[in-house]
């Protein structure tokens, strides 16, 4: 009776249990290491060899993103996410997901294609391409996620081929600086590349003799300039410069893969407002003094000369015959 019960249990288990057997399938290669760029396509081949002497194998291919430790071991299987194809490596891989039949003792080549997304983010991606011997695809997916499948580890390195390019489009300061607390050097940086970058550096101020008088930092907070746009960074004119001609030299660095430098310079005159008031007052005083002297020298004094008075007789009427002593007032 007990023997019959045991046999019945074995038959029930064989009917309802998942059809998974100890795999005797050799998979080559063990590792595929690719270095690619966005938009690139590479084709590979995975070779399956049956080591069963008589039984035909039925397999399904699975593709899962994994995280790999420093020693190369698989740390975690990640569920597929298809929301963002720029960094979802499983969406780049094309392999037959259909039923794979492998006769005993035979070898079959499975083609594999990797098509990198045009806007793929640079970095390293790891994928496990598993081959599960089972009769149902759903069961194959579950077995692969649990880490019980044999397969190939694929490492895909996406290099950063984007161009990192910036330039100083303008560097402006008032030609006459009167109040350094409210006046500043404006540096406009244009990003003509394909990736955002944060330019940093300093503006060095020199006097007319070429001596450095001050150095102030630019973009201390690390503000980035997006690709295809520009941004203006302001640096105040230092307060320790008094009177004279000065030059401001900008020296900026940008870039992550390889740093590059930006240079520009602009000149200005520093004349504090208090000295301007003094100069205007002196100029007004000088103008007033010149006006006073000019007016004094051009005054005409009418002084009567000494001598006898001359009597002038004006008579009524008109004598048609003028005399020698007559004065013609019509002229």
GUVEX-74182 format. One line per 10 residues: their letters; for each residue x negated, y, z of N, C-alpha, C, O. Coordinates in steps of 0.1 Angstrom, whole numbers, plus 5000, padded with zeros to 4 digits. Layout:
BEGIN
a = X,Y,Z,X,Y,Z,X,Y,Z,X,Y,Z; ...
! end
This chain:
BEGIN
xxxxxxxxxx = 4992,4988,5000,5000,5000,5000,4991,5013,5000,4994,5022,4993; 4981,5013,5008,4972,5024,5009,4965,5026,4996,4962,5037,4992; 4961,5015,4989,4954,5016,4976,4963,5022,4966,4958,5030,4958; 4976,5019,4966,4985,5025,4957,4987,5040,4959,4987,5048,4949; 4988,5043,4972,4989,5058,4975,4976,5065,4970,4978,5076,4964; 4965,5060,4972,4952,5067,4968,4952,5068,4953,4948,5078,4947; 4956,5058,4946,4956,5058,4931,4965,5068,4926,4963,5075,4916; 4977,5069,4933,4987,5079,4929,4982,5093,4931,4984,5102,4922; 4975,5096,4942,4969,5109,4944,4959,5113,4933,4958,5124,4929; 4951,5103,4929,4941,5106,4919,4947,5109,4906,4943,5118,4899
xxxxxxxxxx = 4958,5102,4902,4965,5105,4890,4972,5119,4890,4971,5126,4880; 4978,5123,4902,4983,5136,4903,4973,5147,4902,4975,5157,4895; 4961,5145,4908,4950,5154,4907,4945,5156,4893,4942,5167,4888; 4945,5145,4885,4940,5146,4872,4950,5153,4862,4946,5159,4853; 4963,5152,4866,4973,5159,4857,4973,5174,4860,4974,5182,4851; 4973,5178,4873,4975,5192,4876,4962,5200,4879,4963,5212,4879; 4952,5194,4881,4939,5201,4884,4934,5207,4871,4936,5201,4861; 4926,5218,4872,4920,5224,4860,4911,5215,4853,4903,5207,4860; 4911,5215,4840,4902,5206,4833,4888,5211,4832,4885,5217,4822; 4881,5210,4842,4867,5215,4843,4858,5203,4846,4861,5195,4855
xxxxxxxxxx = 4847,5201,4838,4838,5190,4840,4824,5196,4843,4821,5207,4839; 4816,5187,4848,4802,5191,4849,4796,5193,4835,4796,5184,4827; 4791,5205,4833,4787,5208,4819,4773,5202,4816,4764,5202,4824; 4773,5197,4804,4760,5191,4799,4757,5199,4785,4754,5193,4775; 4759,5212,4786,4757,5220,4774,4745,5229,4776,4744,5236,4786; 4735,5228,4767,4723,5236,4768,4725,5249,4760,4730,5249,4749; 4722,5261,4767,4725,5274,4761,4711,5281,4760,4704,5282,4769; 4709,5286,4748,4696,5293,4745,4699,5305,4737,4708,5305,4728; 4693,5317,4739,4683,5319,4749,4689,5322,4763,4701,5324,4764; 4680,5322,4773,4685,5325,4786,4687,5340,4788,4696,5345,4795
xxxxxxxxxx = 4679,5348,4781,4679,5363,4783,4678,5370,4769,4670,5366,4761; 4686,5380,4767,4685,5388,4755,4683,5402,4760,4691,5408,4767; 4671,5408,4756,4667,5421,4760,4667,5430,4748,4659,5428,4739; 4676,5440,4748,4677,5449,4736,4675,5464,4741,4679,5468,4751; 4668,5471,4732,4667,5486,4734,4673,5492,4722,4669,5490,4711; 4684,5500,4725,4692,5506,4714,4694,5521,4716,4691,5526,4726; 4700,5527,4706,4704,5541,4706,4719,5541,4702,4724,5532,4696; 4726,5552,4706,4740,5553,4702,4742,5551,4687,4733,5556,4679; 4753,5545,4683,4757,5542,4670,4749,5530,4664,4752,5526,4652; 4739,5525,4671,4732,5513,4665,4739,5500,4666,4747,5498,4676
xxxxxxxxxx = 4737,5491,4657,4743,5478,4657,4732,5467,4655,4723,5469,4647; 4732,5457,4664,4723,5446,4663,4730,5433,4664,4740,5432,4672; 4726,5424,4656,4732,5410,4656,4722,5400,4662,4710,5400,4660; 4728,5391,4671,4720,5381,4677,4727,5368,4676,4739,5367,4671; 4721,5357,4679,4726,5344,4678,4724,5336,4691,4713,5336,4696; 4735,5330,4696,4733,5321,4708,4735,5307,4703,4745,5304,4696; 4727,5298,4708,4727,5284,4703,4732,5275,4714,4727,5275,4726; 4743,5267,4711,4748,5258,4721,4745,5244,4716,4747,5240,4704; 4740,5236,4725,4736,5222,4722,4743,5212,4732,4741,5214,4744; 4751,5203,4727,4758,5193,4735,4748,5182,4738,4742,5176,4730
xxxxxxxxxx = 4747,5179,4751,4739,5167,4756,4748,5156,4760,4743,5146,4766; 4761,5156,4757,4770,5145,4759,4767,5134,4749,4766,5138,4737; 4767,5122,4752,4764,5111,4742,4776,5108,4734,4775,5104,4722; 4788,5109,4740,4800,5105,4733,4812,5115,4733,4820,5115,4725; 4812,5124,4743,4824,5132,4745,4823,5145,4738,4812,5152,4738; 4833,5149,4731,4834,5163,4725,4837,5173,4735,4845,5171,4744; 4830,5185,4734,4832,5196,4744,4841,5207,4738,4840,5210,4726; 4849,5212,4746,4857,5224,4743,4853,5235,4752,4854,5234,4764; 4849,5246,4746,4844,5258,4754,4851,5271,4750,4856,5272,4739; 4850,5281,4759,4855,5294,4756,4844,5304,4761,4837,5302,4771
xxxxxxxxxx = 4841,5314,4753,4831,5324,4756,4838,5335,4764,4849,5339,4762; 4831,5340,4774,4835,5351,4783,4824,5362,4783,4812,5359,4782; 4829,5374,4785,4819,5385,4785,4823,5394,4798,4834,5399,4799; 4813,5395,4807,4815,5403,4819,4803,5412,4822,4792,5407,4820; 4806,5424,4826,4795,5433,4831,4791,5428,4845,4799,5424,4853; 4777,5429,4847,4772,5424,4860,4762,5434,4865,4757,5443,4858; 4760,5433,4878,4749,5441,4884,4738,5432,4887,4740,5421,4892; 4725,5436,4885,4714,5427,4886,4705,5433,4897,4702,5445,4897; 4699,5425,4906,4690,5429,4916,4676,5432,4910,4674,5429,4899; 4667,5436,4919,4654,5439,4915,4646,5426,4911,4637,5427,4903
xxxxxxxxxx = 4651,5415,4916,4644,5402,4913,4650,5396,4900,4646,5385,4897; 4660,5402,4894,4666,5397,4882,4678,5388,4884,4684,5383,4875; 4681,5386,4897,4693,5378,4900,4706,5385,4898,4706,5398,4900; 4717,5378,4895,4730,5385,4894,4735,5387,4908,4737,5378,4916; 4739,5400,4910,4744,5404,4923,4760,5404,4923,4766,5400,4933; 4766,5408,4912,4780,5409,4913,4786,5409,4898,4780,5414,4889; 4797,5402,4897,4805,5403,4884,4815,5414,4885,4822,5415,4895; 4816,5422,4875,4825,5433,4875,4837,5430,4865,4835,5425,4854; 4849,5434,4870,4860,5432,4862,4860,5442,4850,4855,5453,4851; 4864,5438,4838,4863,5446,4826,4872,5459,4827,4884,5458,4831
xxxxxxxxxx = 4867,5470,4824,4874,5483,4824,4872,5489,4811,4861,5491,4806; 4883,5492,4804,4882,5497,4790,4886,5511,4788,4889,5516,4777; 4887,5519,4800,4891,5532,4799,4881,5542,4793,4885,5551,4786; 4868,5539,4795,4858,5548,4789,4848,5539,4782,4840,5532,4788; 4849,5539,4769,4840,5531,4760,4826,5536,4760,4817,5529,4755; 4824,5549,4764,4810,5554,4764,4801,5547,4773,4789,5547,4771; 4806,5542,4784,4797,5535,4794,4803,5521,4798,4798,5515,4807; 4813,5516,4790,4818,5502,4793,4811,5493,4783,4815,5492,4771; 4800,5486,4787,4792,5479,4778,4799,5467,4772,4796,5463,4761; 4809,5461,4779,4816,5450,4774,4824,5453,4761,4827,5444,4753
xxxxxxxxxx = 4828,5466,4760,4835,5470,4748,4826,5471,4735,4831,5472,4724; 4813,5470,4737,4804,5471,4726,4800,5457,4720,4795,5457,4709; 4804,5447,4727,4800,5433,4723,4811,5426,4716,4822,5426,4720; 4807,5421,4705,4817,5413,4696,4812,5399,4696,4801,5396,4691; 4821,5390,4701,4818,5375,4700,4831,5368,4699,4841,5373,4705; 4831,5357,4693,4844,5349,4691,4849,5345,4705,4842,5338,4713; 4862,5349,4708,4868,5345,4720,4877,5333,4718,4884,5329,4728; 4877,5327,4707,4885,5315,4704,4879,5302,4709,4869,5302,4716; 4886,5292,4706,4882,5278,4710,4870,5274,4703,4869,5274,4691; 4860,5269,4711,4847,5264,4705,4847,5249,4707,4847,5244,4718
xxxxxxxxxx = 4846,5242,4696,4845,5227,4697,4831,5223,4693,4826,5226,4683; 4825,5215,4702,4812,5211,4701,4811,5195,4702,4812,5190,4713; 4809,5188,4690,4808,5174,4690,4796,5169,4699,4787,5177,4700; 4797,5157,4703,4786,5152,4711,4772,5151,4704,4772,5147,4692; 4762,5156,4711,4749,5156,4705,4746,5166,4694,4735,5166,4688; 4756,5175,4691,4754,5185,4680,4751,5199,4686,4752,5202,4698; 4746,5207,4676,4743,5221,4680,4751,5231,4671,4754,5228,4660; 4755,5242,4678,4763,5252,4671,4757,5266,4674,4754,5269,4685; 4757,5274,4664,4752,5288,4665,4764,5297,4667,4773,5297,4658; 4764,5305,4677,4775,5315,4680,4770,5329,4676,4761,5334,4684
xxxxxxxxxx = 4775,5335,4666,4770,5349,4663,4775,5359,4673,4786,5358,4679; 4767,5369,4676,4769,5379,4686,4765,5392,4680,4754,5394,4674; 4774,5402,4681,4771,5416,4676,4772,5426,4687,4782,5425,4695; 4763,5435,4687,4764,5446,4697,4764,5460,4689,4755,5463,4682; 4775,5467,4691,4777,5480,4684,4779,5490,4695,4789,5491,4702; 4768,5499,4696,4768,5509,4707,4777,5520,4703,4777,5525,4692; 4784,5525,4713,4794,5536,4711,4785,5549,4707,4774,5551,4712; 4791,5557,4698,4783,5569,4693,4780,5578,4705,4770,5586,4704; 4788,5579,4715,4785,5588,4726,4781,5580,4739,4785,5584,4750; 4775,5569,4737,4771,5561,4749,4761,5568,4758,4752,5575,4753
xxxxxxxxxx = 4764,5567,4771,4755,5573,4781,4742,5566,4782,4742,5553,4783; 4731,5573,4782,4718,5566,4784,4717,5558,4797,4723,5562,4807; 4709,5548,4797,4707,5540,4809,4706,5525,4806,4705,5521,4794; 4706,5517,4816,4705,5502,4815,4718,5496,4818,4725,5499,4828; 4722,5486,4810,4735,5479,4811,4732,5464,4811,4723,5459,4804; 4739,5456,4820,4737,5442,4820,4750,5435,4818,4761,5439,4823; 4750,5424,4810,4761,5417,4806,4758,5402,4808,4747,5397,4805; 4768,5395,4813,4767,5380,4813,4777,5374,4803,4789,5376,4804; 4772,5367,4793,4780,5360,4783,4780,5346,4787,4771,5338,4785; 4792,5342,4793,4793,5328,4798,4800,5319,4788,4808,5324,4779
xxxxxxxxxx = 4797,5306,4789,4804,5296,4781,4809,5286,4791,4802,5278,4797; 4823,5285,4792,4829,5277,4801,4836,5265,4794,4843,5267,4785; 4833,5253,4799,4839,5241,4793,4852,5239,4800,4853,5233,4811; 4863,5242,4794,4876,5240,4799,4886,5241,4787,4882,5245,4776; 4898,5237,4789,4908,5236,4778,4917,5249,4778,4925,5250,4768; 4916,5258,4787,4924,5270,4788,4915,5282,4789,4906,5283,4797; 4919,5292,4781,4911,5304,4781,4912,5312,4795,4902,5317,4800; 4924,5312,4800,4926,5319,4813,4917,5313,4824,4912,5320,4832; 4917,5300,4824,4908,5293,4834,4894,5296,4832,4886,5298,4841; 4890,5298,4819,4876,5301,4816,4872,5315,4822,4861,5317,4827
xxxxxxxxxx = 4881,5325,4821,4879,5338,4826,4878,5338,4841,4869,5344,4847; 4886,5330,4848,4885,5330,4862,4873,5323,4867,4866,5327,4877; 4869,5312,4860,4856,5305,4864,4844,5314,4862,4835,5314,4870; 4844,5322,4851,4833,5331,4849,4832,5342,4859,4821,5345,4864; 4843,5348,4863,4843,5358,4873,4839,5353,4887,4833,5360,4895; 4841,5340,4890,4837,5334,4902,4822,5331,4903,4817,5327,4913; 4815,5332,4891,4801,5329,4890,4797,5315,4888,4786,5311,4891; 4807,5306,4884,4804,5292,4882,4801,5288,4868,4802,5276,4864; 4799,5298,4859,4797,5295,4845,4782,5296,4841,4774,5303,4847; 4778,5288,4831,4765,5289,4825,4766,5299,4813,4776,5300,4807
xxxxxxxxxx = 4755,5306,4810,4755,5315,4799,4742,5323,4797,4731,5318,4802; 4743,5334,4791,4732,5342,4787,4733,5356,4794,4744,5362,4794; 4722,5360,4799,4722,5374,4805,4716,5383,4794,4706,5381,4788; 4724,5394,4792,4719,5404,4782,4717,5417,4789,4725,5422,4796; 4705,5423,4786,4701,5436,4791,4700,5445,4779,4693,5443,4769; 4708,5456,4780,4709,5466,4769,4704,5479,4775,4710,5485,4785; 4693,5485,4770,4688,5498,4774,4691,5508,4763,4687,5507,4752; 4699,5518,4767,4703,5529,4758,4693,5541,4760,4694,5547,4771; 4685,5543,4750,4676,5555,4752,4683,5568,4749,4693,5568,4742; 4678,5578,4755,4684,5591,4754,4677,5598,4742,4666,5603,4742
xxxxxxxxxx = 4684,5599,4731,4679,5605,4718,4685,5619,4716,4683,5625,4706; 4692,5625,4726,4697,5638,4725,4686,5648,4725,4676,5647,4732; 4688,5659,4718,4678,5670,4717,4681,5680,4728,4692,5684,4731; 4670,5683,4735,4670,5692,4747,4663,5705,4742,4650,5705,4742; 4670,5715,4739,4664,5727,4733,4671,5740,4739,4684,5741,4738; 4663,5749,4744,4669,5762,4749,4660,5773,4744,4648,5771,4741; 4665,5785,4745,4657,5797,4742,4663,5809,4749,4675,5809,4753; 4655,5819,4751,4659,5832,4757,4664,5841,4746,4656,5846,4738; 4677,5843,4746,4682,5851,4735,4681,5866,4737,4680,5874,4728; 4681,5870,4750,4679,5884,4753,4674,5886,4768,4677,5878,4776
xxxxxxxxxx = 4666,5896,4770,4661,5900,4783,4662,5915,4784,4654,5922,4777; 4671,5920,4792,4674,5934,4792,4672,5940,4806,4675,5933,4817; 4667,5952,4807,4666,5960,4819,4668,5975,4815,4663,5978,4804; 4673,5983,4824,4674,5997,4821,4660,6003,4819,4650,6000,4826; 4659,6011,4808,4646,6017,4805,4641,6026,4817,4629,6027,4819; 4650,6033,4823,4647,6041,4835,4654,6036,4847,4666,6036,4848; 4646,6030,4856,4652,6025,4869,4651,6035,4880,4640,6040,4883; 4662,6039,4885,4663,6049,4895,4666,6044,4909,4662,6049,4919; 4674,6033,4909,4678,6027,4922,4677,6012,4920,4686,6006,4915; 4667,6006,4926,4664,5991,4924,4674,5983,4931,4676,5971,4928
xxxxxxxxxx = 4682,5988,4940,4692,5980,4948,4704,5976,4939,4710,5966,4941; 4706,5984,4928,4718,5982,4920,4713,5979,4905,4722,5977,4897; 4701,5978,4902,4696,5976,4889,4688,5963,4888,4682,5959,4898; 4689,5956,4877,4684,5942,4876,4680,5939,4862,4683,5946,4853; 4672,5928,4862,4668,5923,4849,4677,5911,4845,4679,5902,4853; 4683,5912,4834,4693,5902,4829,4687,5894,4818,4682,5898,4808; 4687,5880,4821,4680,5871,4812,4692,5862,4807,4698,5854,4814; 4694,5862,4794,4704,5854,4787,4698,5842,4781,4689,5843,4772; 4701,5830,4785,4695,5817,4780,4706,5810,4772,4717,5808,4776; 4702,5806,4760,4711,5800,4750,4706,5785,4749,4695,5782,4746
xxxxxxxxxx = 4716,5776,4751,4713,5762,4750,4717,5757,4736,4729,5756,4733; 4708,5755,4727,4710,5751,4713,4708,5736,4711,4708,5731,4700; 4707,5729,4723,4705,5714,4722,4718,5707,4723,4728,5712,4721; 4716,5694,4727,4728,5685,4728,4730,5680,4742,4739,5671,4744; 4723,5685,4752,4726,5681,4766,4724,5693,4775,4716,5702,4772; 4732,5694,4785,4731,5705,4795,4718,5705,4802,4712,5694,4804; 4713,5716,4807,4701,5717,4813,4701,5729,4823,4709,5739,4821; 4693,5729,4833,4692,5740,4843,4679,5746,4843,4669,5741,4848; 4678,5758,4836,4665,5765,4836,4661,5771,4849,4670,5777,4856; 4649,5770,4854,4644,5776,4866,4631,5782,4864,4624,5778,4854
xxxxxxxxxx = 4627,5791,4872,4614,5797,4871,4613,5810,4879,4619,5811,4890; 4606,5820,4873,4604,5832,4880,4602,5844,4871,4598,5842,4859; 4604,5856,4876,4601,5868,4868,4590,5875,4876,4592,5878,4888; 4579,5878,4869,4567,5884,4875,4567,5899,4871,4568,5901,4859; 4565,5908,4880,4565,5922,4877,4550,5927,4878,4543,5924,4888; 4546,5934,4867,4532,5940,4867,4533,5955,4866,4542,5960,4859; 4523,5962,4871,4522,5976,4870,4515,5980,4857,4510,5971,4850; 4513,5992,4854,4506,5997,4842,4492,5992,4841,4486,5991,4830; 4485,5989,4852,4472,5984,4852,4471,5969,4851,4460,5964,4850; 4482,5962,4850,4482,5948,4848,4481,5940,4861,4480,5928,4861
xxxxxxxxxx = 4483,5947,4873,4483,5940,4885,4497,5935,4889,4507,5942,4887; 4498,5923,4895,4511,5918,4899,4516,5925,4911,4508,5926,4921; 4528,5930,4911,4534,5937,4922,4545,5929,4929,4548,5932,4941; 4551,5920,4922,4562,5912,4928,4565,5900,4919,4562,5900,4907; 4571,5889,4925,4575,5877,4917,4588,5872,4924,4588,5869,4936; 4599,5872,4916,4612,5868,4921,4617,5855,4913,4615,5854,4901; 4623,5846,4921,4628,5833,4914,4640,5835,4906,4648,5845,4908; 4642,5826,4896,4654,5826,4887,4661,5813,4889,4655,5802,4889; 4675,5814,4891,4684,5802,4892,4679,5793,4903,4676,5781,4901; 4679,5798,4915,4675,5790,4927,4686,5779,4930,4682,5769,4936
xxxxxxxxxx = 4698,5781,4926,4709,5771,4929,4709,5760,4918,4717,5751,4920; 4701,5761,4908,4701,5751,4897,4714,5751,4889,4719,5740,4885; 4719,5762,4885,4731,5763,4877,4727,5758,4863,4717,5763,4857; 4735,5750,4857,4733,5744,4844,4739,5752,4833,4749,5759,4835; 4733,5751,4821,4738,5757,4809,4743,5746,4800,4735,5738,4795; 4757,5745,4797,4762,5734,4789,4756,5735,4775,4752,5746,4770; 4757,5724,4768,4752,5724,4754,4761,5732,4745,4773,5732,4746; 4754,5740,4736,4761,5749,4727,4767,5762,4733,4774,5769,4727; 4762,5765,4745,4767,5777,4752,4755,5785,4757,4744,5781,4756; 4758,5797,4763,4747,5805,4769,4752,5810,4783,4764,5810,4786
xxxxxxxxxx = 4742,5814,4791,4745,5819,4804,4734,5830,4808,4723,5829,4804; 4739,5840,4815,4730,5851,4819,4726,5850,4834,4735,5848,4842; 4713,5851,4837,4708,5850,4850,4702,5864,4853,4695,5870,4845; 4705,5869,4865,4701,5882,4870,4691,5882,4880,4692,5873,4890; 4681,5890,4879,4670,5892,4889,4669,5906,4893,4667,5915,4884; 4670,5910,4905,4670,5924,4909,4656,5930,4907,4646,5923,4909; 4655,5943,4904,4642,5950,4903,4637,5951,4917,4644,5955,4926; 4624,5947,4920,4619,5948,4934,4619,5962,4939,4617,5971,4932; 4621,5963,4952,4621,5976,4959,4608,5981,4963,4606,5993,4966; 4597,5973,4962,4584,5977,4966,4576,5984,4955,4565,5988,4957
xxxxxxxxxx = 4582,5986,4944,4575,5994,4933,4581,6008,4934,4593,6011,4935; 4572,6018,4932,4575,6032,4934,4578,6039,4921,4589,6039,4916; 4567,6046,4916,4568,6054,4904,4558,6048,4894,4547,6045,4897; 4563,6048,4881,4554,6045,4870,4560,6035,4860,4572,6033,4861; 4552,6030,4852,4556,6021,4841,4553,6007,4845,4542,6004,4851; 4562,5998,4843,4561,5984,4848,4565,5974,4836,4572,5978,4827; 4561,5962,4838,4565,5951,4828,4570,5939,4836,4564,5935,4846; 4581,5933,4831,4587,5921,4837,4585,5910,4828,4590,5910,4816; 4578,5899,4832,4575,5887,4824,4584,5876,4830,4582,5872,4842; 4592,5869,4822,4600,5858,4826,4592,5845,4821,4588,5844,4810
xxxxxxxxxx = 4592,5835,4831,4585,5822,4828,4595,5812,4833,4596,5810,4846; 4602,5805,4824,4612,5795,4828,4609,5781,4823,4602,5780,4813; 4613,5771,4830,4611,5757,4826,4625,5751,4825,4634,5754,4833; 4626,5741,4816,4639,5734,4814,4636,5720,4809,4624,5717,4804; 4645,5711,4809,4644,5698,4804,4642,5687,4815,4636,5690,4825; 4647,5675,4812,4646,5664,4821,4636,5653,4816,4627,5649,4823; 4637,5650,4803,4628,5640,4798,4614,5646,4796,4604,5639,4800; 4613,5658,4791,4600,5665,4790,4603,5679,4791,4610,5686,4784; 4596,5685,4801,4598,5699,4804,4592,5708,4794,4581,5705,4788; 4599,5719,4791,4594,5729,4781,4595,5743,4788,4602,5745,4798
xxxxxxxxxx = 4587,5752,4782,4587,5766,4788,4593,5776,4780,4594,5775,4767; 4599,5786,4786,4604,5798,4779,4597,5810,4785,4595,5812,4797; 4594,5819,4775,4587,5832,4779,4594,5844,4772,4599,5843,4761; 4594,5855,4779,4598,5868,4774,4594,5879,4783,4591,5876,4795; 4594,5891,4778,4590,5902,4787,4597,5915,4782,4602,5915,4771; 4598,5924,4792,4605,5937,4789,4598,5948,4798,4594,5945,4809; 4597,5960,4793,4591,5971,4800,4601,5981,4805,4612,5982,4799; 4598,5988,4816,4607,5998,4821,4599,6008,4829,4587,6006,4833; 4605,6020,4832,4599,6030,4841,4607,6031,4854,4619,6031,4854; 4600,6032,4865,4606,6033,4878,4604,6047,4883,4593,6052,4884
xxxxxxxxxx = 4615,6054,4885,4615,6068,4890,4627,6069,4900,4638,6071,4896; 4624,6068,4913,4635,6069,4923,4643,6081,4922,4638,6092,4918; 4655,6080,4926,4665,6091,4925,4661,6103,4933,4664,6115,4929; 4654,6102,4945,4650,6113,4953,4640,6121,4946,4640,6134,4947; 4631,6115,4939,4621,6122,4931,4628,6129,4919,4623,6140,4915; 4638,6123,4914,4645,6130,4903,4652,6143,4908,4652,6153,4901; 4658,6142,4920,4664,6154,4925,4654,6165,4927,4656,6177,4924; 4642,6161,4932,4632,6171,4934,4627,6177,4921,4625,6189,4920; 4626,6169,4911,4621,6174,4898,4632,6183,4892,4628,6193,4886; 4645,6180,4893,4655,6188,4888,4656,6202,4895,4657,6212,4888
xxxxxxxxxx = 4654,6201,4908,4653,6214,4916,4642,6223,4911,4643,6235,4910; 4630,6217,4910,4618,6224,4906,4621,6230,4892,4617,6241,4889; 4627,6222,4883,4629,6227,4869,4639,6239,4869,4637,6248,4861; 4649,6238,4877,4659,6249,4878,4653,6261,4883,4655,6272,4878; 4644,6260,4893,4637,6272,4899,4628,6278,4888,4627,6290,4887; 4621,6270,4880,4612,6275,4870,4620,6282,4859,4616,6292,4854; 4632,6277,4855,4640,6283,4845,4645,6297,4850,4645,6306,4843; 4649,6297,4863,4654,6310,4869,4643,6320,4869,4646,6332,4866; 4631,6316,4872,4620,6325,4873,4616,6331,4859,4614,6343,4857; 4616,6322,4849,4614,6327,4835,4624,6336,4830,4621,6346,4824
xxxxxxxxxx = 4637,6333,4834,4648,6342,4829,4646,6356,4836,4649,6366,4829; 4642,6356,4849,4641,6369,4856,4630,6377,4849,4631,6389,4847; 4618,6371,4847,4607,6378,4841,4610,6383,4827,4606,6394,4823; 4617,6374,4819,4621,6378,4805,4630,6390,4805,4628,6400,4797; 4640,6390,4814,4649,6402,4814,4642,6414,4819,4646,6425,4815; 4633,6413,4829,4626,6425,4834,4618,6432,4823,4617,6444,4823; 4611,6424,4815,4602,6429,4805,4609,6435,4793,4603,6443,4786; 4622,6432,4791,4629,6436,4779,4639,6447,4782,4647,6451,4774; 4639,6453,4794,4647,6464,4798,4642,6477,4791,4629,6479,4792; 4650,6486,4785,4646,6498,4778,4649,6510,4787,4661,6513,4791
xxxxxxxxxx = 4639,6518,4790,4641,6530,4799,4642,6542,4789,4633,6545,4782; 4653,6549,4790,4655,6562,4782,4652,6574,4791,4659,6577,4800; 4640,6579,4788,4635,6591,4796,4635,6603,4787,4629,6603,4776; 4642,6614,4791,4643,6626,4783,4629,6634,4784,4624,6635,4795; 4624,6638,4772,4612,6646,4772,4614,6660,4776,4625,6666,4774; 4604,6667,4782,4605,6681,4787,4604,6690,4775,4597,6687,4766; 4612,6702,4775,4611,6712,4764,4624,6721,4765,4632,6719,4774; 4624,6731,4756,4635,6741,4756,4648,6734,4750,4648,6725,4742; 4658,6739,4756,4671,6734,4751,4675,6740,4738,4672,6752,4736; 4680,6733,4729,4684,6738,4716,4699,6739,4716,4706,6729,4718
xxxxxxxxxx = 4704,6751,4713,4718,6753,4712,4724,6749,4699,4717,6752,4688; 4734,6743,4699,4741,6738,4686,4754,6745,4686,4763,6744,4694; 4756,6752,4674,4768,6760,4672,4776,6752,4662,4772,6750,4651; 4788,6749,4666,4797,6742,4656,4809,6752,4654,4816,6755,4663; 4811,6755,4641,4821,6765,4638,4832,6758,4631,4831,6747,4626; 4843,6764,4632,4855,6759,4625,4855,6762,4610,4848,6771,4606; 4861,6754,4603,4862,6756,4589,4850,6750,4582,4841,6743,4588; 4849,6752,4569,4839,6746,4561,4834,6756,4551,4842,6762,4543; 4821,6759,4551,4815,6768,4541,4810,6759,4529,4801,6751,4531; 4816,6762,4518,4812,6754,4506,4797,6755,4502,4792,6747,4496
xxxxxxxxxx = 4792,6766,4507,4777,6768,4504,4769,6766,4516,4769,6774,4525; 4762,6755,4517,4755,6752,4530,4743,6761,4531,4737,6765,4521; 4739,6764,4544,4728,6772,4547,4716,6763,4550,4718,6751,4551; 4704,6769,4551,4692,6761,4554,4693,6755,4568,4688,6744,4571; 4699,6762,4577,4699,6757,4591,4712,6748,4594,4713,6744,4605; 4720,6746,4584,4732,6737,4586,4727,6722,4587,4718,6718,4581; 4735,6715,4596,4732,6701,4597,4744,6693,4591,4755,6695,4595; 4741,6685,4582,4751,6677,4576,4754,6664,4584,4747,6655,4584; 4765,6665,4591,4769,6654,4600,4776,6642,4593,4778,6632,4599; 4778,6644,4580,4785,6633,4573,4775,6622,4569,4779,6611,4566
x = 4762,6625,4570,4752,6615,4566,4747,6608,4579,4739,6599,4578
! end
